[in-house]
């Protein structure tokens, strides 16, 4: 893992967008504890922070950066006119990235789905 952390940080420092998300879930990956849709996103952000990202950088890798890479200009940020896909967290993921697991409410396209 240390070599992977070094490589991802080298790419990050070089300006390469590191995106959170995987299309291989739920494939068993023993050294990562396995993968599962949705839950693995939180684990990936934790690993990015462990590698050296700030929590804000890890959050951006799961929000604004994928939106930019895939040309989804109406999401990935909170601004007027943007799509209202939001997650309310009980905690402060900027201080502790693991707080993203404490989901209180979810909104999808402006409608509350959970909470």
Backbone as JSON Lines, residues from 0, in Angstrom:
{"i":0,"aa":"X","n":[0.82,-1.19,0.0],"ca":[0.0,0.0,0.0],"c":[0.86,1.26,0.0]}
{"i":1,"aa":"X","n":[1.99,1.21,0.67],"ca":[2.83,2.42,0.74],"c":[3.25,2.87,-0.65]}
{"i":2,"aa":"X","n":[3.59,1.94,-1.52],"ca":[3.96,2.3,-2.88],"c":[2.76,2.9,-3.63]}
{"i":3,"aa":"X","n":[1.59,2.35,-3.41],"ca":[0.38,2.91,-4.02],"c":[0.12,4.32,-3.52]}
{"i":4,"aa":"X","n":[0.28,4.54,-2.21],"ca":[0.1,5.88,-1.65],"c":[1.08,6.87,-2.27]}
{"i":5,"aa":"X","n":[2.35,6.45,-2.4],"ca":[3.35,7.33,-3.0],"c":[2.98,7.65,-4.45]}
{"i":6,"aa":"X","n":[2.57,6.66,-5.2],"ca":[2.22,6.88,-6.61],"c":[1.03,7.82,-6.76]}
{"i":7,"aa":"X","n":[-0.01,7.61,-5.94],"ca":[-1.18,8.46,-6.05],"c":[-0.83,9.9,-5.66]}
{"i":8,"aa":"X","n":[0.04,10.08,-4.67],"ca":[0.44,11.43,-4.28],"c":[1.31,12.08,-5.35]}
{"i":9,"aa":"X","n":[2.17,11.31,-5.99],"ca":[2.98,11.85,-7.09],"c":[2.07,12.34,-8.22]}
{"i":10,"aa":"X","n":[1.07,11.55,-8.55],"ca":[0.12,11.96,-9.6],"c":[-0.68,13.19,-9.17]}
{"i":11,"aa":"X","n":[-1.13,13.19,-7.93],"ca":[-1.9,14.32,-7.39],"c":[-1.07,15.61,-7.45]}
{"i":12,"aa":"X","n":[0.17,15.53,-6.98],"ca":[1.06,16.71,-6.99],"c":[1.35,17.19,-8.41]}
{"i":13,"aa":"X","n":[1.32,16.27,-9.37],"ca":[1.56,16.62,-10.78],"c":[0.32,17.23,-11.44]}
{"i":14,"aa":"X","n":[-0.8,17.28,-10.69],"ca":[-2.02,17.89,-11.23],"c":[-2.99,16.93,-11.87]}
{"i":15,"aa":"X","n":[-2.71,15.64,-11.77],"ca":[-3.62,14.64,-12.32],"c":[-4.83,14.51,-11.39]}
{"i":16,"aa":"X","n":[-6.02,14.55,-11.95],"ca":[-7.23,14.37,-11.15],"c":[-7.3,12.91,-10.68]}
{"i":17,"aa":"X","n":[-7.4,12.73,-9.4],"ca":[-7.62,11.41,-8.8],"c":[-9.1,11.37,-8.43]}
{"i":18,"aa":"X","n":[-9.84,10.43,-9.02],"ca":[-11.28,10.37,-8.82],"c":[-11.65,9.22,-7.89]}
{"i":19,"aa":"X","n":[-12.63,9.47,-7.05],"ca":[-13.19,8.45,-6.18],"c":[-14.3,7.75,-6.93]}
{"i":20,"aa":"X","n":[-14.35,6.44,-6.8],"ca":[-15.4,5.66,-7.43],"c":[-14.78,4.49,-8.15]}
{"i":21,"aa":"X","n":[-15.54,3.42,-8.26],"ca":[-15.02,2.25,-8.91],"c":[-16.12,1.52,-9.66]}
{"i":22,"aa":"X","n":[-15.75,0.89,-10.73],"ca":[-16.72,0.08,-11.47],"c":[-16.5,-1.41,-11.23]}
{"i":23,"aa":"X","n":[-15.6,-1.74,-10.29],"ca":[-15.33,-3.15,-10.02],"c":[-16.04,-3.64,-8.78]}
{"i":24,"aa":"X","n":[-16.76,-2.8,-8.08],"ca":[-17.48,-3.25,-6.88],"c":[-18.62,-4.15,-7.3]}
{"i":25,"aa":"X","n":[-18.96,-5.16,-6.58],"ca":[-18.36,-5.68,-5.36],"c":[-17.4,-6.85,-5.62]}
{"i":26,"aa":"X","n":[-16.2,-6.54,-5.99],"ca":[-15.17,-7.55,-6.22],"c":[-14.37,-7.7,-4.93]}
{"i":27,"aa":"X","n":[-14.15,-8.92,-4.46],"ca":[-13.37,-9.08,-3.23],"c":[-11.92,-8.68,-3.45]}
{"i":28,"aa":"X","n":[-11.45,-7.76,-2.66],"ca":[-10.06,-7.33,-2.67],"c":[-9.55,-7.48,-1.24]}
{"i":29,"aa":"X","n":[-8.94,-8.63,-0.92],"ca":[-8.6,-8.94,0.47],"c":[-7.79,-7.87,1.2]}
{"i":30,"aa":"X","n":[-6.8,-7.28,0.54],"ca":[-5.97,-6.31,1.23],"c":[-6.68,-4.98,1.45]}
{"i":31,"aa":"X","n":[-7.85,-4.76,0.82],"ca":[-8.63,-3.55,1.04],"c":[-9.89,-3.84,1.85]}
{"i":32,"aa":"X","n":[-10.11,-5.08,2.25],"ca":[-11.29,-5.42,3.0],"c":[-12.51,-5.67,2.14]}
{"i":33,"aa":"X","n":[-12.33,-5.77,0.83],"ca":[-13.45,-5.98,-0.08],"c":[-14.03,-4.65,-0.55]}
{"i":34,"aa":"X","n":[-14.86,-4.71,-1.56],"ca":[-15.49,-3.51,-2.11],"c":[-16.99,-3.7,-2.11]}
{"i":35,"aa":"X","n":[-17.72,-2.63,-1.92],"ca":[-19.18,-2.67,-1.97],"c":[-19.67,-1.35,-2.54]}
{"i":36,"aa":"X","n":[-20.68,-1.42,-3.42],"ca":[-21.24,-0.19,-3.98],"c":[-21.62,0.76,-2.85]}
{"i":37,"aa":"X","n":[-21.39,2.03,-3.05],"ca":[-21.68,3.12,-2.14],"c":[-20.72,3.15,-0.95]}
{"i":38,"aa":"X","n":[-20.61,2.08,-0.19],"ca":[-19.75,2.08,1.0],"c":[-18.29,2.26,0.63]}
{"i":39,"aa":"X","n":[-17.88,1.72,-0.51],"ca":[-16.47,1.82,-0.92],"c":[-16.03,3.25,-1.18]}
{"i":40,"aa":"X","n":[-16.97,4.12,-1.54],"ca":[-16.62,5.52,-1.77],"c":[-16.03,6.12,-0.49]}
{"i":41,"aa":"X","n":[-16.63,5.82,0.64],"ca":[-16.13,6.34,1.92],"c":[-14.74,5.78,2.22]}
{"i":42,"aa":"X","n":[-14.55,4.49,1.94],"ca":[-13.25,3.87,2.17],"c":[-12.19,4.47,1.25]}
{"i":43,"aa":"X","n":[-12.54,4.73,0.01],"ca":[-11.59,5.33,-0.92],"c":[-11.15,6.71,-0.44]}
{"i":44,"aa":"X","n":[-12.1,7.51,0.06],"ca":[-11.73,8.83,0.57],"c":[-10.82,8.69,1.79]}
{"i":45,"aa":"X","n":[-11.09,7.72,2.65],"ca":[-10.22,7.49,3.8],"c":[-8.81,7.11,3.35]}
{"i":46,"aa":"X","n":[-8.72,6.27,2.33],"ca":[-7.4,5.87,1.82],"c":[-6.66,7.06,1.19]}
{"i":47,"aa":"X","n":[-7.38,7.93,0.49],"ca":[-6.73,9.12,-0.07],"c":[-6.16,9.99,1.03]}
{"i":48,"aa":"X","n":[-6.9,10.16,2.11],"ca":[-6.39,10.96,3.24],"c":[-5.19,10.26,3.86]}
{"i":49,"aa":"X","n":[-5.26,8.96,4.0],"ca":[-4.11,8.21,4.53],"c":[-2.88,8.36,3.63]}
{"i":50,"aa":"X","n":[-3.11,8.48,2.32],"ca":[-2.01,8.65,1.37],"c":[-1.38,10.04,1.46]}
{"i":51,"aa":"X","n":[-2.17,11.04,1.93],"ca":[-1.61,12.38,2.03],"c":[-2.53,13.5,1.57]}
{"i":52,"aa":"X","n":[-3.7,13.16,1.01],"ca":[-4.67,14.19,0.63],"c":[-5.2,14.86,1.89]}
{"i":53,"aa":"X","n":[-5.61,16.11,1.78],"ca":[-6.38,16.71,2.85],"c":[-7.8,16.17,2.74]}
{"i":54,"aa":"X","n":[-8.58,16.2,3.81],"ca":[-9.97,15.76,3.69],"c":[-10.74,16.53,2.6]}
{"i":55,"aa":"X","n":[-10.48,17.81,2.44],"ca":[-11.16,18.59,1.4],"c":[-10.78,18.06,0.02]}
{"i":56,"aa":"X","n":[-9.52,17.74,-0.2],"ca":[-9.09,17.19,-1.48],"c":[-9.76,15.84,-1.75]}
{"i":57,"aa":"X","n":[-9.9,15.02,-0.71],"ca":[-10.56,13.73,-0.88],"c":[-12.03,13.93,-1.24]}
{"i":58,"aa":"X","n":[-12.69,14.88,-0.57],"ca":[-14.09,15.19,-0.89],"c":[-14.23,15.71,-2.33]}
{"i":59,"aa":"X","n":[-13.3,16.53,-2.76],"ca":[-13.33,17.03,-4.14],"c":[-13.16,15.9,-5.14]}
{"i":60,"aa":"X","n":[-12.39,14.89,-4.77],"ca":[-12.18,13.74,-5.66],"c":[-13.44,12.89,-5.8]}
{"i":61,"aa":"X","n":[-14.41,13.11,-4.92],"ca":[-15.68,12.39,-4.98],"c":[-16.83,13.27,-5.48]}
{"i":62,"aa":"X","n":[-16.56,14.56,-5.71],"ca":[-17.64,15.48,-6.05],"c":[-17.31,16.28,-7.31]}
{"i":63,"aa":"X","n":[-16.65,17.41,-7.14],"ca":[-16.43,18.34,-8.25],"c":[-15.51,17.77,-9.33]}
{"i":64,"aa":"X","n":[-14.5,17.01,-8.95],"ca":[-13.57,16.49,-9.96],"c":[-14.22,15.47,-10.9]}
{"i":65,"aa":"X","n":[-14.96,14.48,-10.39],"ca":[-15.66,13.59,-11.33],"c":[-16.68,14.35,-12.2]}
{"i":66,"aa":"X","n":[-17.37,15.3,-11.58],"ca":[-18.35,16.08,-12.36],"c":[-17.66,16.79,-13.52]}
{"i":67,"aa":"X","n":[-16.52,17.41,-13.27],"ca":[-15.77,18.09,-14.34],"c":[-15.29,17.11,-15.4]}
{"i":68,"aa":"X","n":[-14.72,15.99,-14.95],"ca":[-14.17,15.02,-15.9],"c":[-15.23,14.43,-16.82]}
{"i":69,"aa":"X","n":[-16.45,14.28,-16.3],"ca":[-17.52,13.67,-17.09],"c":[-18.46,14.71,-17.69]}
{"i":70,"aa":"X","n":[-18.06,15.99,-17.62],"ca":[-18.84,17.06,-18.25],"c":[-20.21,17.28,-17.62]}
{"i":71,"aa":"X","n":[-20.34,16.97,-16.34],"ca":[-21.6,17.16,-15.62],"c":[-21.56,18.51,-14.92]}
{"i":72,"aa":"X","n":[-21.8,19.56,-15.67],"ca":[-21.62,20.93,-15.18],"c":[-22.68,21.37,-14.18]}
{"i":73,"aa":"X","n":[-23.74,20.58,-14.05],"ca":[-24.82,20.94,-13.13],"c":[-24.7,20.26,-11.77]}
{"i":74,"aa":"X","n":[-23.58,19.61,-11.49],"ca":[-23.42,18.93,-10.21],"c":[-21.97,18.94,-9.74]}
{"i":75,"aa":"X","n":[-21.77,18.46,-8.52],"ca":[-20.43,18.43,-7.95],"c":[-20.09,19.64,-7.13]}
{"i":76,"aa":"X","n":[-21.03,20.58,-7.03],"ca":[-20.8,21.79,-6.25],"c":[-22.15,22.33,-5.8]}
{"i":77,"aa":"X","n":[-22.12,23.17,-4.79],"ca":[-23.34,23.78,-4.28],"c":[-23.38,25.22,-4.78]}
{"i":78,"aa":"X","n":[-24.29,25.49,-5.72],"ca":[-24.43,26.82,-6.29],"c":[-25.81,26.95,-6.91]}
{"i":79,"aa":"X","n":[-26.27,28.16,-7.04],"ca":[-27.58,28.4,-7.64],"c":[-27.62,27.83,-9.06]}
{"i":80,"aa":"X","n":[-28.71,27.14,-9.36],"ca":[-28.89,26.55,-10.68],"c":[-28.31,25.16,-10.84]}
{"i":81,"aa":"X","n":[-27.5,24.73,-9.86],"ca":[-26.92,23.39,-9.93],"c":[-27.93,22.37,-9.41]}
{"i":82,"aa":"X","n":[-27.76,21.16,-9.84],"ca":[-28.62,20.07,-9.38],"c":[-28.45,19.89,-7.88]}
{"i":83,"aa":"X","n":[-29.52,19.69,-7.16],"ca":[-29.47,19.6,-5.7],"c":[-29.36,18.14,-5.25]}
{"i":84,"aa":"X","n":[-28.17,17.56,-5.44],"ca":[-27.86,16.23,-4.9],"c":[-26.96,16.5,-3.69]}
{"i":85,"aa":"X","n":[-27.5,16.32,-2.51],"ca":[-26.79,16.7,-1.3],"c":[-26.86,15.59,-0.25]}
{"i":86,"aa":"X","n":[-25.84,15.54,0.59],"ca":[-25.81,14.63,1.72],"c":[-25.53,15.46,2.96]}
{"i":87,"aa":"X","n":[-26.4,15.34,3.97],"ca":[-26.19,16.01,5.24],"c":[-25.49,15.03,6.16]}
{"i":88,"aa":"X","n":[-24.35,15.44,6.67],"ca":[-23.5,14.59,7.5],"c":[-23.61,15.02,8.96]}
{"i":89,"aa":"X","n":[-23.66,14.06,9.84],"ca":[-23.6,14.33,11.27],"c":[-22.13,14.26,11.68]}
{"i":90,"aa":"X","n":[-21.45,15.4,11.63],"ca":[-20.03,15.45,11.93],"c":[-19.36,16.46,11.02]}
{"i":91,"aa":"X","n":[-18.05,16.4,10.95],"ca":[-17.27,17.34,10.15],"c":[-16.24,16.58,9.33]}
{"i":92,"aa":"X","n":[-16.59,16.2,8.09],"ca":[-15.65,15.43,7.27],"c":[-14.4,16.21,6.87]}
{"i":93,"aa":"X","n":[-14.43,17.53,7.04],"ca":[-13.23,18.32,6.75],"c":[-12.18,18.08,7.84]}
{"i":94,"aa":"X","n":[-12.64,17.75,9.04],"ca":[-11.74,17.43,10.15],"c":[-11.47,15.93,10.21]}
{"i":95,"aa":"X","n":[-12.53,15.13,10.0],"ca":[-12.42,13.68,10.07],"c":[-13.17,13.07,8.89]}
{"i":96,"aa":"X","n":[-12.45,12.62,7.88],"ca":[-13.07,12.12,6.65],"c":[-14.02,10.95,6.93]}
{"i":97,"aa":"X","n":[-13.79,10.2,7.99],"ca":[-14.68,9.08,8.33],"c":[-16.07,9.54,8.71]}
{"i":98,"aa":"X","n":[-16.24,10.82,9.02],"ca":[-17.58,11.34,9.34],"c":[-18.52,11.25,8.14]}
{"i":99,"aa":"X","n":[-18.0,11.04,6.93],"ca":[-18.9,10.88,5.78],"c":[-19.8,9.65,5.94]}
{"i":100,"aa":"X","n":[-19.42,8.75,6.81],"ca":[-20.23,7.56,7.07],"c":[-21.45,7.86,7.95]}
{"i":101,"aa":"X","n":[-21.46,9.02,8.59],"ca":[-22.57,9.41,9.48],"c":[-23.6,10.22,8.7]}
{"i":102,"aa":"X","n":[-24.27,9.58,7.78],"ca":[-25.23,10.26,6.92],"c":[-26.55,10.45,7.67]}
{"i":103,"aa":"X","n":[-26.99,11.71,7.71],"ca":[-28.24,12.05,8.39],"c":[-29.4,12.17,7.4]}
{"i":104,"aa":"X","n":[-29.14,12.8,6.25],"ca":[-30.17,13.0,5.23],"c":[-29.53,13.0,3.84]}
{"i":105,"aa":"X","n":[-30.34,12.62,2.85],"ca":[-29.9,12.6,1.46],"c":[-30.96,13.28,0.6]}
{"i":106,"aa":"X","n":[-30.52,14.16,-0.28],"ca":[-31.4,14.78,-1.27],"c":[-30.9,14.39,-2.65]}
{"i":107,"aa":"X","n":[-31.82,14.05,-3.53],"ca":[-31.5,13.72,-4.9],"c":[-32.35,14.61,-5.8]}
{"i":108,"aa":"X","n":[-31.68,15.43,-6.59],"ca":[-32.34,16.37,-7.49],"c":[-33.38,17.23,-6.76]}
{"i":109,"aa":"X","n":[-32.99,17.65,-5.55],"ca":[-33.83,18.56,-4.78],"c":[-34.89,17.92,-3.91]}
{"i":110,"aa":"X","n":[-35.05,16.59,-3.97],"ca":[-36.04,15.9,-3.16],"c":[-35.36,15.07,-2.09]}
{"i":111,"aa":"X","n":[-35.85,15.19,-0.86],"ca":[-35.27,14.42,0.23],"c":[-35.63,12.95,0.08]}
{"i":112,"aa":"X","n":[-34.62,12.09,0.14],"ca":[-34.82,10.65,-0.04],"c":[-34.6,9.87,1.25]}
{"i":113,"aa":"X","n":[-33.86,10.46,2.2],"ca":[-33.53,9.79,3.44],"c":[-33.43,10.85,4.52]}
{"i":114,"aa":"X","n":[-33.91,10.53,5.7],"ca":[-33.74,11.44,6.83],"c":[-34.99,12.17,7.22]}
